[in-house]
Amino acid sequence: MDSVRPYPRLADLWDMVARSAYAQLRHSVLLLAAAVAGIACVYLAPPLCLAAGPPAATGWRRGRAARPGR
């Protein structure tokens, strides 16, 4: 089966995606950094939270508010 896409190699397709994504960010390095940071948070937060373990036991966990000084 022949490919009908205008890109002869997969690398050419990836280059086109990278160009159009950067164009969507108006060629702004600041917006690119913000997008990368946001994506990193979305993908790194769950495993980091899982590695941190469950929160410490507090009064909220026992069904009542913890009171300061007790």
All heavy atoms as TSV, in Angstrom:
chain	resi	resn	atom	element	x	y	z
A	1	MET	N	N	0.848	-1.168	0.000
A	1	MET	CA	C	0.000	0.000	0.000
A	1	MET	C	C	0.898	1.236	0.000
A	1	MET	O	O	1.833	1.347	0.777
A	1	MET	CB	C	-0.896	-0.022	1.233
A	1	MET	CG	C	-1.761	1.184	1.331
A	1	MET	SD	S	-2.874	1.108	2.743
A	1	MET	CE	C	-4.356	0.696	1.878
A	2	ASP	N	N	0.564	2.202	-0.813
A	2	ASP	CA	C	1.324	3.445	-0.911
A	2	ASP	C	C	0.725	4.503	0.002
A	2	ASP	O	O	-0.485	4.585	0.185
A	2	ASP	CB	C	1.316	3.974	-2.346
A	2	ASP	CG	C	2.100	3.076	-3.291
A	2	ASP	OD1	O	3.040	2.419	-2.811
A	2	ASP	OD2	O	1.767	3.038	-4.486
A	3	SER	N	N	1.595	5.316	0.548
A	3	SER	CA	C	1.156	6.416	1.382
A	3	SER	C	C	0.730	7.581	0.492
A	3	SER	O	O	1.359	7.870	-0.516
A	3	SER	CB	C	2.294	6.851	2.304
A	3	SER	OG	O	1.908	7.995	3.016
A	4	VAL	N	N	-0.353	8.260	0.865
A	4	VAL	CA	C	-0.825	9.398	0.087
A	4	VAL	C	C	-0.471	10.726	0.758
A	4	VAL	O	O	-0.844	11.782	0.287
A	4	VAL	CB	C	-2.349	9.331	-0.139
A	4	VAL	CG1	C	-2.696	8.177	-1.048
A	4	VAL	CG2	C	-3.086	9.259	1.174
A	5	ARG	N	N	0.240	10.662	1.856
A	5	ARG	CA	C	0.613	11.904	2.526
A	5	ARG	C	C	1.743	12.591	1.752
A	5	ARG	O	O	2.565	11.933	1.111
A	5	ARG	CB	C	1.013	11.635	3.973
A	5	ARG	CG	C	2.219	10.783	4.080
A	5	ARG	CD	C	2.555	10.456	5.500
A	5	ARG	NE	N	3.640	9.485	5.403
A	5	ARG	CZ	C	4.289	8.992	6.385
A	5	ARG	NH1	N	3.985	9.328	7.593
A	5	ARG	NH2	N	5.252	8.130	6.202
A	6	PRO	N	N	1.798	13.910	1.842
A	6	PRO	CA	C	2.809	14.648	1.070
A	6	PRO	C	C	4.195	14.610	1.702
A	6	PRO	O	O	5.105	15.255	1.197
A	6	PRO	CB	C	2.255	16.070	1.051
A	6	PRO	CG	C	1.436	16.172	2.282
A	6	PRO	CD	C	0.867	14.799	2.511
A	7	TYR	N	N	4.362	13.875	2.785
A	7	TYR	CA	C	5.656	13.823	3.459
A	7	TYR	C	C	6.268	12.436	3.235
A	7	TYR	O	O	5.711	11.435	3.674
A	7	TYR	CB	C	5.484	14.099	4.951
A	7	TYR	CG	C	4.801	15.419	5.191
A	7	TYR	CD1	C	3.451	15.479	5.506
A	7	TYR	CD2	C	5.506	16.604	5.066
A	7	TYR	CE1	C	2.824	16.691	5.702
A	7	TYR	CE2	C	4.885	17.824	5.255
A	7	TYR	CZ	C	3.541	17.861	5.577
A	7	TYR	OH	O	2.927	19.066	5.754
A	8	PRO	N	N	7.400	12.359	2.574
A	8	PRO	CA	C	7.975	11.058	2.249
A	8	PRO	C	C	8.507	10.297	3.468
A	8	PRO	O	O	8.522	9.073	3.479
A	8	PRO	CB	C	9.114	11.385	1.277
A	8	PRO	CG	C	9.423	12.827	1.500
A	8	PRO	CD	C	8.168	13.460	2.024
A	9	ARG	N	N	8.915	11.025	4.503
A	9	ARG	CA	C	9.442	10.355	5.695
A	9	ARG	C	C	8.668	10.818	6.926
A	9	ARG	O	O	8.105	11.910	6.945
A	9	ARG	CB	C	10.924	10.706	5.890
A	9	ARG	CG	C	11.820	10.266	4.760
A	9	ARG	CD	C	13.236	10.745	4.960
A	9	ARG	NE	N	13.233	12.178	5.292
A	9	ARG	CZ	C	14.167	12.796	5.986
A	9	ARG	NH1	N	15.200	12.137	6.417
A	9	ARG	NH2	N	14.092	14.079	6.245
A	10	LEU	N	N	8.663	9.992	7.957
A	10	LEU	CA	C	7.977	10.345	9.192
A	10	LEU	C	C	8.614	11.584	9.829
A	10	LEU	O	O	7.919	12.424	10.405
A	10	LEU	CB	C	8.008	9.168	10.175
A	10	LEU	CG	C	7.195	9.330	11.442
A	10	LEU	CD1	C	5.733	9.606	11.117
A	10	LEU	CD2	C	7.330	8.106	12.321
A	11	ALA	N	N	9.916	11.737	9.701
A	11	ALA	CA	C	10.603	12.911	10.252
A	11	ALA	C	C	10.067	14.197	9.633
A	11	ALA	O	O	9.953	15.221	10.318
A	11	ALA	CB	C	12.103	12.793	10.034
A	12	ASP	N	N	9.724	14.166	8.358
A	12	ASP	CA	C	9.150	15.340	7.705
A	12	ASP	C	C	7.794	15.701	8.314
A	12	ASP	O	O	7.471	16.877	8.491
A	12	ASP	CB	C	8.993	15.100	6.208
A	12	ASP	CG	C	10.323	14.868	5.517
A	12	ASP	OD1	O	11.326	15.476	5.939
A	12	ASP	OD2	O	10.350	14.076	4.559
A	13	LEU	N	N	7.014	14.692	8.628
A	13	LEU	CA	C	5.712	14.913	9.258
A	13	LEU	C	C	5.889	15.536	10.639
A	13	LEU	O	O	5.193	16.483	11.003
A	13	LEU	CB	C	4.938	13.601	9.344
A	13	LEU	CG	C	3.570	13.676	9.999
A	13	LEU	CD1	C	2.635	14.538	9.181
A	13	LEU	CD2	C	3.002	12.287	10.178
A	14	TRP	N	N	6.839	15.021	11.421
A	14	TRP	CA	C	7.102	15.566	12.759
A	14	TRP	C	C	7.555	17.019	12.668
A	14	TRP	O	O	7.190	17.844	13.501
A	14	TRP	CB	C	8.143	14.742	13.496
A	14	TRP	CG	C	7.561	13.482	14.060
A	14	TRP	CD1	C	7.819	12.222	13.656
A	14	TRP	CD2	C	6.604	13.376	15.121
A	14	TRP	NE1	N	7.076	11.334	14.392
A	14	TRP	CE2	C	6.322	12.006	15.295
A	14	TRP	CE3	C	5.952	14.293	15.932
A	14	TRP	CZ2	C	5.433	11.546	16.250
A	14	TRP	CZ3	C	5.062	13.834	16.881
A	14	TRP	CH2	C	4.813	12.474	17.028
A	15	ASP	N	N	8.366	17.343	11.671
A	15	ASP	CA	C	8.813	18.723	11.484
A	15	ASP	C	C	7.629	19.642	11.194
A	15	ASP	O	O	7.554	20.759	11.711
A	15	ASP	CB	C	9.833	18.816	10.350
A	15	ASP	CG	C	11.170	18.212	10.711
A	15	ASP	OD1	O	11.448	18.040	11.920
A	15	ASP	OD2	O	11.941	17.906	9.778
A	16	MET	N	N	6.692	19.180	10.397
A	16	MET	CA	C	5.510	19.972	10.081
A	16	MET	C	C	4.679	20.201	11.344
A	16	MET	O	O	4.214	21.319	11.592
A	16	MET	CB	C	4.662	19.265	9.017
A	16	MET	CG	C	3.414	20.029	8.594
A	16	MET	SD	S	1.904	19.784	9.579
A	16	MET	CE	C	1.696	18.049	9.562
A	17	VAL	N	N	4.503	19.183	12.169
A	17	VAL	CA	C	3.735	19.328	13.410
A	17	VAL	C	C	4.427	20.319	14.334
A	17	VAL	O	O	3.783	21.189	14.926
A	17	VAL	CB	C	3.549	17.959	14.099
A	17	VAL	CG1	C	2.982	18.113	15.495
A	17	VAL	CG2	C	2.655	17.057	13.257
A	18	ALA	N	N	5.734	20.214	14.463
A	18	ALA	CA	C	6.483	21.137	15.323
A	18	ALA	C	C	6.358	22.570	14.834
A	18	ALA	O	O	6.174	23.499	15.621
A	18	ALA	CB	C	7.947	20.717	15.388
A	19	ARG	N	N	6.435	22.775	13.535
A	19	ARG	CA	C	6.304	24.124	12.980
A	19	ARG	C	C	4.918	24.697	13.250
A	19	ARG	O	O	4.771	25.844	13.660
A	19	ARG	CB	C	6.576	24.121	11.479
A	19	ARG	CG	C	8.023	24.095	11.096
A	19	ARG	CD	C	8.200	24.373	9.609
A	19	ARG	NE	N	7.371	23.542	8.754
A	19	ARG	CZ	C	7.714	22.354	8.265
A	19	ARG	NH1	N	8.892	21.848	8.547
A	19	ARG	NH2	N	6.896	21.691	7.482
A	20	SER	N	N	3.879	23.907	13.024
A	20	SER	CA	C	2.531	24.428	13.201
A	20	SER	C	C	2.213	24.648	14.681
A	20	SER	O	O	1.512	25.586	15.032
A	20	SER	CB	C	1.496	23.515	12.545
A	20	SER	OG	O	1.503	22.244	13.157
A	21	ALA	N	N	2.732	23.807	15.573
A	21	ALA	CA	C	2.502	24.002	16.999
A	21	ALA	C	C	3.181	25.285	17.471
A	21	ALA	O	O	2.610	26.060	18.246
A	21	ALA	CB	C	3.027	22.802	17.782
A	22	TYR	N	N	4.382	25.526	17.016
A	22	TYR	CA	C	5.101	26.745	17.394
A	22	TYR	C	C	4.417	27.976	16.800
A	22	TYR	O	O	4.361	29.023	17.438
A	22	TYR	CB	C	6.562	26.651	16.951
A	22	TYR	CG	C	7.469	27.660	17.598
A	22	TYR	CD1	C	7.501	27.818	18.973
A	22	TYR	CD2	C	8.285	28.472	16.833
A	22	TYR	CE1	C	8.323	28.744	19.576
A	22	TYR	CE2	C	9.121	29.414	17.415
A	22	TYR	CZ	C	9.133	29.541	18.791
A	22	TYR	OH	O	9.953	30.468	19.376
A	23	ALA	N	N	3.842	27.832	15.632
A	23	ALA	CA	C	3.097	28.943	15.032
A	23	ALA	C	C	1.855	29.258	15.862
A	23	ALA	O	O	1.482	30.425	16.016
A	23	ALA	CB	C	2.715	28.606	13.599
A	24	GLN	N	N	1.202	28.248	16.411
A	24	GLN	CA	C	0.035	28.462	17.268
A	24	GLN	C	C	0.404	29.265	18.508
A	24	GLN	O	O	-0.425	29.973	19.067
A	24	GLN	CB	C	-0.581	27.123	17.688
A	24	GLN	CG	C	-1.327	26.419	16.592
A	24	GLN	CD	C	-2.606	27.148	16.239
A	24	GLN	OE1	O	-3.324	27.618	17.105
A	24	GLN	NE2	N	-2.882	27.242	14.950
A	25	LEU	N	N	1.648	29.131	18.959
A	25	LEU	CA	C	2.123	29.890	20.114
A	25	LEU	C	C	2.691	31.246	19.702
A	25	LEU	O	O	3.358	31.910	20.489
A	25	LEU	CB	C	3.185	29.082	20.862
A	25	LEU	CG	C	2.688	27.778	21.485
A	25	LEU	CD1	C	3.852	26.976	22.025
A	25	LEU	CD2	C	1.663	28.050	22.559
A	26	ARG	N	N	2.435	31.655	18.472
A	26	ARG	CA	C	2.867	32.945	17.918
A	26	ARG	C	C	4.385	33.122	18.007
A	26	ARG	O	O	4.868	34.218	18.253
A	26	ARG	CB	C	2.124	34.090	18.603
A	26	ARG	CG	C	0.624	34.036	18.371
A	26	ARG	CD	C	-0.077	35.237	18.953
A	26	ARG	NE	N	0.116	35.407	20.375
A	26	ARG	CZ	C	-0.738	35.035	21.322
A	26	ARG	NH1	N	-1.863	34.468	20.978
A	26	ARG	NH2	N	-0.485	35.256	22.582
A	27	HIS	N	N	5.106	32.029	17.859
A	27	HIS	CA	C	6.578	32.043	17.874
A	27	HIS	C	C	7.134	32.692	19.133
A	27	HIS	O	O	8.164	33.354	19.101
A	27	HIS	CB	C	7.134	32.714	16.612
A	27	HIS	CG	C	6.688	32.044	15.361
A	27	HIS	ND1	N	7.250	30.885	14.901
A	27	HIS	CD2	C	5.702	32.363	14.480
A	27	HIS	CE1	C	6.649	30.526	13.784
A	27	HIS	NE2	N	5.701	31.399	13.507
A	28	SER	N	N	6.443	32.495	20.244
A	28	SER	CA	C	6.848	33.087	21.510
A	28	SER	C	C	7.559	32.042	22.370
A	28	SER	O	O	6.982	31.003	22.711
A	28	SER	CB	C	5.616	33.613	22.261
A	28	SER	OG	O	5.946	33.941	23.586
A	29	VAL	N	N	8.786	32.342	22.729
A	29	VAL	CA	C	9.542	31.430	23.592
A	29	VAL	C	C	8.889	31.363	24.967
A	29	VAL	O	O	8.845	30.303	25.595
A	29	VAL	CB	C	11.017	31.883	23.688
A	29	VAL	CG1	C	11.783	31.037	24.672
A	29	VAL	CG2	C	11.668	31.845	22.319
A	30	LEU	N	N	8.344	32.494	25.445
A	30	LEU	CA	C	7.678	32.519	26.742
A	30	LEU	C	C	6.442	31.616	26.751
A	30	LEU	O	O	6.237	30.839	27.691
A	30	LEU	CB	C	7.291	33.954	27.102
A	30	LEU	CG	C	6.672	34.162	28.476
A	30	LEU	CD1	C	7.638	33.735	29.570
A	30	LEU	CD2	C	6.284	35.616	28.645
A	31	LEU	N	N	5.627	31.695	25.699
A	31	LEU	CA	C	4.447	30.822	25.612
A	31	LEU	C	C	4.855	29.356	25.470
A	31	LEU	O	O	4.204	28.468	26.024
A	31	LEU	CB	C	3.555	31.242	24.445
A	31	LEU	CG	C	2.764	32.531	24.638
A	31	LEU	CD1	C	2.009	32.890	23.367
A	31	LEU	CD2	C	1.822	32.413	25.813
A	32	LEU	N	N	5.929	29.102	24.741
A	32	LEU	CA	C	6.420	27.732	24.606
A	32	LEU	C	C	6.862	27.196	25.957
A	32	LEU	O	O	6.527	26.060	26.329
A	32	LEU	CB	C	7.569	27.674	23.606
A	32	LEU	CG	C	8.224	26.313	23.411
A	32	LEU	CD1	C	7.222	25.313	22.850
A	32	LEU	CD2	C	9.434	26.443	22.496
A	33	ALA	N	N	7.590	28.005	26.730
A	33	ALA	CA	C	8.034	27.577	28.059
A	33	ALA	C	C	6.837	27.326	28.978
A	33	ALA	O	O	6.814	26.344	29.732
A	33	ALA	CB	C	8.959	28.629	28.660
A	34	ALA	N	N	5.820	28.192	28.899
A	34	ALA	CA	C	4.618	28.012	29.718
A	34	ALA	C	C	3.877	26.733	29.326
A	34	ALA	O	O	3.398	25.989	30.189
A	34	ALA	CB	C	3.700	29.222	29.581
A	35	ALA	N	N	3.801	26.459	28.029
A	35	ALA	CA	C	3.126	25.245	27.565
A	35	ALA	C	C	3.882	23.998	28.021
A	35	ALA	O	O	3.274	23.027	28.490
A	35	ALA	CB	C	2.996	25.266	26.052
A	36	VAL	N	N	5.188	24.033	27.912
A	36	VAL	CA	C	5.995	22.881	28.349
A	36	VAL	C	C	5.856	22.689	29.861
A	36	VAL	O	O	5.719	21.558	30.342
A	36	VAL	CB	C	7.471	23.063	27.929
A	36	VAL	CG1	C	8.361	22.030	28.590
A	36	VAL	CG2	C	7.591	22.978	26.413
A	37	ALA	N	N	5.869	23.773	30.631
A	37	ALA	CA	C	5.707	23.675	32.086
A	37	ALA	C	C	4.332	23.115	32.443
A	37	ALA	O	O	4.204	22.271	33.332
A	37	ALA	CB	C	5.909	25.039	32.728
A	38	GLY	N	N	3.302	23.571	31.738
A	38	GLY	CA	C	1.957	23.061	31.989
A	38	GLY	C	C	1.833	21.581	31.673
A	38	GLY	O	O	1.240	20.815	32.446
A	39	ILE	N	N	2.394	21.177	30.561
A	39	ILE	CA	C	2.357	19.761	30.187
A	39	ILE	C	C	3.149	18.932	31.196
A	39	ILE	O	O	2.732	17.836	31.587
A	39	ILE	CB	C	2.887	19.579	28.753
A	39	ILE	CG1	C	1.894	20.174	27.762
A	39	ILE	CG2	C	3.143	18.112	28.438
A	39	ILE	CD1	C	2.418	20.288	26.346
A	40	ALA	N	N	4.293	19.456	31.638
A	40	ALA	CA	C	5.101	18.747	32.631
A	40	ALA	C	C	4.316	18.569	33.929
A	40	ALA	O	O	4.345	17.493	34.535
A	40	ALA	CB	C	6.405	19.491	32.890
A	41	CYS	N	N	3.597	19.612	34.359
A	41	CYS	CA	C	2.788	19.496	35.578
A	41	CYS	C	C	1.709	18.434	35.435
A	41	CYS	O	O	1.486	17.628	36.345
A	41	CYS	CB	C	2.144	20.843	35.914
A	41	CYS	SG	S	3.290	22.044	36.576
A	42	VAL	N	N	1.050	18.445	34.307
A	42	VAL	CA	C	-0.039	17.483	34.090
A	42	VAL	C	C	0.477	16.044	34.118
A	42	VAL	O	O	-0.139	15.159	34.703
A	42	VAL	CB	C	-0.759	17.774	32.755
A	42	VAL	CG1	C	-1.661	16.637	32.339
A	42	VAL	CG2	C	-1.550	19.067	32.876
A	43	TYR	N	N	1.635	15.814	33.504
A	43	TYR	CA	C	2.137	14.459	33.408
A	43	TYR	C	C	3.020	14.046	34.577
A	43	TYR	O	O	3.155	12.856	34.861
A	43	TYR	CB	C	2.900	14.263	32.093
A	43	TYR	CG	C	1.954	14.138	30.926
A	43	TYR	CD1	C	1.699	15.215	30.096
A	43	TYR	CD2	C	1.288	12.944	30.675
A	43	TYR	CE1	C	0.819	15.101	29.046
A	43	TYR	CE2	C	0.403	12.827	29.636
A	43	TYR	CZ	C	0.174	13.913	28.819
A	43	TYR	OH	O	-0.716	13.809	27.781
A	44	LEU	N	N	3.639	14.998	35.281
A	44	LEU	CA	C	4.535	14.641	36.376
A	44	LEU	C	C	3.863	14.685	37.743
A	44	LEU	O	O	4.314	14.012	38.668
A	44	LEU	CB	C	5.758	15.566	36.382
A	44	LEU	CG	C	6.681	15.430	35.186
A	44	LEU	CD1	C	7.813	16.442	35.287
A	44	LEU	CD2	C	7.233	14.017	35.075
A	45	ALA	N	N	2.804	15.458	37.896
A	45	ALA	CA	C	2.145	15.580	39.191
A	45	ALA	C	C	1.607	14.244	39.716
A	45	ALA	O	O	1.854	13.913	40.887
A	45	ALA	CB	C	1.044	16.623	39.142
A	46	PRO	N	N	0.891	13.447	38.933
A	46	PRO	CA	C	0.365	12.197	39.481
A	46	PRO	C	C	1.448	11.241	40.014
A	46	PRO	O	O	1.334	10.758	41.140
A	46	PRO	CB	C	-0.423	11.572	38.314
A	46	PRO	CG	C	-0.822	12.750	37.493
A	46	PRO	CD	C	0.335	13.714	37.597
A	47	PRO	N	N	2.531	10.965	39.259
A	47	PRO	CA	C	3.526	10.063	39.839
A	47	PRO	C	C	4.241	10.670	41.047
A	47	PRO	O	O	4.582	9.950	41.987
A	47	PRO	CB	C	4.518	9.796	38.704
A	47	PRO	CG	C	4.089	10.589	37.543
A	47	PRO	CD	C	2.816	11.265	37.861
A	48	LEU	N	N	4.439	11.987	41.060
A	48	LEU	CA	C	5.081	12.613	42.216
A	48	LEU	C	C	4.178	12.544	43.446
A	48	LEU	O	O	4.650	12.282	44.555
A	48	LEU	CB	C	5.446	14.064	41.900
A	48	LEU	CG	C	6.562	14.251	40.885
A	48	LEU	CD1	C	6.758	15.735	40.581
A	48	LEU	CD2	C	7.853	13.627	41.361
A	49	CYS	N	N	2.899	12.761	43.263
A	49	CYS	CA	C	1.958	12.644	44.384
A	49	CYS	C	C	1.884	11.209	44.884
A	49	CYS	O	O	1.810	10.960	46.089
A	49	CYS	CB	C	0.570	13.126	43.971
A	49	CYS	SG	S	0.479	14.912	43.728
A	50	LEU	N	N	1.902	10.282	43.974
A	50	LEU	CA	C	1.878	8.875	44.352
A	50	LEU	C	C	3.136	8.504	45.129
A	50	LEU	O	O	3.072	7.794	46.135
A	50	LEU	CB	C	1.751	8.001	43.098
A	50	LEU	CG	C	1.551	6.514	43.315
A	50	LEU	CD1	C	0.248	6.259	44.062
A	50	LEU	CD2	C	1.527	5.799	41.983
A	51	ALA	N	N	4.285	9.017	44.696
A	51	ALA	CA	C	5.544	8.723	45.379
A	51	ALA	C	C	5.592	9.377	46.754
A	51	ALA	O	O	6.225	8.853	47.673
A	51	ALA	CB	C	6.715	9.199	44.526
A	52	ALA	N	N	4.922	10.525	46.921
A	52	ALA	CA	C	4.927	11.227	48.205
A	52	ALA	C	C	4.135	10.471	49.262
A	52	ALA	O	O	4.367	10.640	50.446
A	52	ALA	CB	C	4.377	12.634	48.023
A	53	GLY	N	N	3.216	9.645	48.835
A	53	GLY	CA	C	2.434	8.857	49.785
A	53	GLY	C	C	1.198	9.587	50.264
A	53	GLY	O	O	0.947	10.740	49.893
A	54	PRO	N	N	0.440	8.937	51.136
A	54	PRO	CA	C	-0.801	9.545	51.620
A	54	PRO	C	C	-0.494	10.708	52.572
A	54	PRO	O	O	0.569	10.758	53.178
A	54	PRO	CB	C	-1.496	8.402	52.373
A	54	PRO	CG	C	-0.402	7.472	52.737
A	54	PRO	CD	C	0.647	7.604	51.665
A	55	PRO	N	N	-1.434	11.642	52.699
A	55	PRO	CA	C	-1.215	12.772	53.612
A	55	PRO	C	C	-1.184	12.285	55.059
A	55	PRO	O	O	-1.726	11.225	55.393
A	55	PRO	CB	C	-2.405	13.678	53.355
A	55	PRO	CG	C	-3.437	12.808	52.746
A	55	PRO	CD	C	-2.704	11.703	52.018
A	56	ALA	N	N	-0.570	13.058	55.921
A	56	ALA	CA	C	-0.497	12.702	57.336
A	56	ALA	C	C	-1.897	12.698	57.934
A	56	ALA	O	O	-2.780	13.439	57.506
A	56	ALA	CB	C	0.384	13.702	58.066
A	57	ALA	N	N	-2.102	11.872	58.942
A	57	ALA	CA	C	-3.400	11.785	59.601
A	57	ALA	C	C	-3.687	13.098	60.326
A	57	ALA	O	O	-2.857	13.614	61.058
A	57	ALA	CB	C	-3.419	10.620	60.585
A	58	THR	N	N	-4.859	13.639	60.089
A	58	THR	CA	C	-5.271	14.887	60.734
A	58	THR	C	C	-6.665	14.708	61.281
A	58	THR	O	O	-7.311	13.674	61.074
A	58	THR	CB	C	-5.280	16.058	59.731
A	58	THR	OG1	O	-6.266	15.785	58.730
A	58	THR	CG2	C	-3.919	16.258	59.084
A	59	GLY	N	N	-7.147	15.717	61.948
A	59	GLY	CA	C	-8.503	15.663	62.471
A	59	GLY	C	C	-9.533	15.540	61.366
A	59	GLY	O	O	-10.571	14.926	61.536
A	60	TRP	N	N	-9.254	16.139	60.219
A	60	TRP	CA	C	-10.185	16.053	59.103
A	60	TRP	C	C	-10.349	14.623	58.657
A	60	TRP	O	O	-11.415	14.201	58.248
A	60	TRP	CB	C	-9.681	16.887	57.926
A	60	TRP	CG	C	-9.758	18.349	58.188
A	60	TRP	CD1	C	-8.730	19.167	58.498
A	60	TRP	CD2	C	-10.928	19.160	58.202
A	60	TRP	NE1	N	-9.163	20.440	58.694
A	60	TRP	CE2	C	-10.522	20.465	58.507
A	60	TRP	CE3	C	-12.274	18.913	57.974
A	60	TRP	CZ2	C	-11.424	21.519	58.603
A	60	TRP	CZ3	C	-13.168	19.966	58.053
A	60	TRP	CH2	C	-12.745	21.244	58.365
A	61	ARG	N	N	-9.297	13.883	58.753
A	61	ARG	CA	C	-9.357	12.495	58.298
A	61	ARG	C	C	-10.212	11.648	59.229
A	61	ARG	O	O	-10.809	10.665	58.823
A	61	ARG	CB	C	-7.936	11.944	58.236
A	61	ARG	CG	C	-7.783	10.817	57.329
A	61	ARG	CD	C	-6.338	10.640	57.032
A	61	ARG	NE	N	-6.218	9.536	56.117
A	61	ARG	CZ	C	-5.178	8.799	56.005
A	61	ARG	NH1	N	-4.111	9.053	56.706
A	61	ARG	NH2	N	-5.144	7.817	55.155
A	62	ARG	N	N	-10.277	12.037	60.520
A	62	ARG	CA	C	-11.058	11.270	61.476
A	62	ARG	C	C	-12.519	11.711	61.502
A	62	ARG	O	O	-13.300	11.194	62.294
A	62	ARG	CB	C	-10.437	11.409	62.871
A	62	ARG	CG	C	-9.099	10.724	62.989
A	62	ARG	CD	C	-8.618	10.717	64.425
A	62	ARG	NE	N	-8.414	12.067	64.949
A	62	ARG	CZ	C	-7.259	12.719	64.924
A	62	ARG	NH1	N	-6.197	12.145	64.392
A	62	ARG	NH2	N	-7.163	13.908	65.437
A	63	GLY	N	N	-12.871	12.691	60.667
A	63	GLY	CA	C	-14.273	13.092	60.580
A	63	GLY	C	C	-14.603	14.345	61.363
A	63	GLY	O	O	-15.742	14.747	61.433
A	64	ARG	N	N	-13.613	14.958	61.994
A	64	ARG	CA	C	-13.882	16.216	62.703
A	64	ARG	C	C	-12.688	17.136	62.490
A	64	ARG	O	O	-11.586	16.696	62.198
A	64	ARG	CB	C	-14.132	15.981	64.176
A	64	ARG	CG	C	-12.949	15.384	64.903
A	64	ARG	CD	C	-13.307	15.183	66.390
A	64	ARG	NE	N	-12.118	14.848	67.135
A	64	ARG	CZ	C	-11.609	13.643	67.258
A	64	ARG	NH1	N	-12.188	12.623	66.666
A	64	ARG	NH2	N	-10.529	13.424	67.968
A	65	ALA	N	N	-12.933	18.410	62.668
A	65	ALA	CA	C	-11.868	19.379	62.459
A	65	ALA	C	C	-10.849	19.293	63.589
A	65	ALA	O	O	-11.202	19.169	64.757
A	65	ALA	CB	C	-12.454	20.781	62.389
A	66	ALA	N	N	-9.583	19.360	63.216
A	66	ALA	CA	C	-8.523	19.394	64.242
A	66	ALA	C	C	-8.505	20.782	64.855
A	66	ALA	O	O	-8.593	21.784	64.161
A	66	ALA	CB	C	-7.180	19.065	63.595
A	67	ARG	N	N	-8.402	20.835	66.163
A	67	ARG	CA	C	-8.383	22.123	66.846
A	67	ARG	C	C	-6.957	22.448	67.247
A	67	ARG	O	O	-6.253	21.598	67.793
A	67	ARG	CB	C	-9.268	22.074	68.067
A	67	ARG	CG	C	-10.709	21.868	67.723
A	67	ARG	CD	C	-11.562	21.883	68.951
A	67	ARG	NE	N	-12.919	21.464	68.598
A	67	ARG	CZ	C	-13.821	21.151	69.480
A	67	ARG	NH1	N	-13.562	21.200	70.765
A	67	ARG	NH2	N	-15.016	20.796	69.081
A	68	PRO	N	N	-6.561	23.682	67.001
A	68	PRO	CA	C	-5.204	24.061	67.395
A	68	PRO	C	C	-5.032	23.965	68.910
A	68	PRO	O	O	-5.945	24.268	69.667
A	68	PRO	CB	C	-5.084	25.520	66.953
A	68	PRO	CG	C	-6.225	25.770	66.040
A	68	PRO	CD	C	-7.274	24.750	66.340
A	69	GLY	N	N	-3.888	23.520	69.352
A	69	GLY	CA	C	-3.593	23.428	70.782
A	69	GLY	C	C	-4.043	22.131	71.412
A	69	GLY	O	O	-3.927	21.950	72.606
A	70	ARG	N	N	-4.621	21.259	70.686
A	70	ARG	CA	C	-5.067	19.972	71.275
A	70	ARG	C	C	-4.227	18.860	70.770
A	70	ARG	O	O	-3.787	18.710	69.751
A	70	ARG	CB	C	-6.507	19.694	70.880
A	70	ARG	CG	C	-7.438	20.530	71.671
A	70	ARG	CD	C	-8.827	20.046	71.409
A	70	ARG	NE	N	-9.632	20.393	72.546
A	70	ARG	CZ	C	-10.762	19.846	72.823
A	70	ARG	NH1	N	-11.228	18.888	72.080
A	70	ARG	NH2	N	-11.459	20.216	73.845
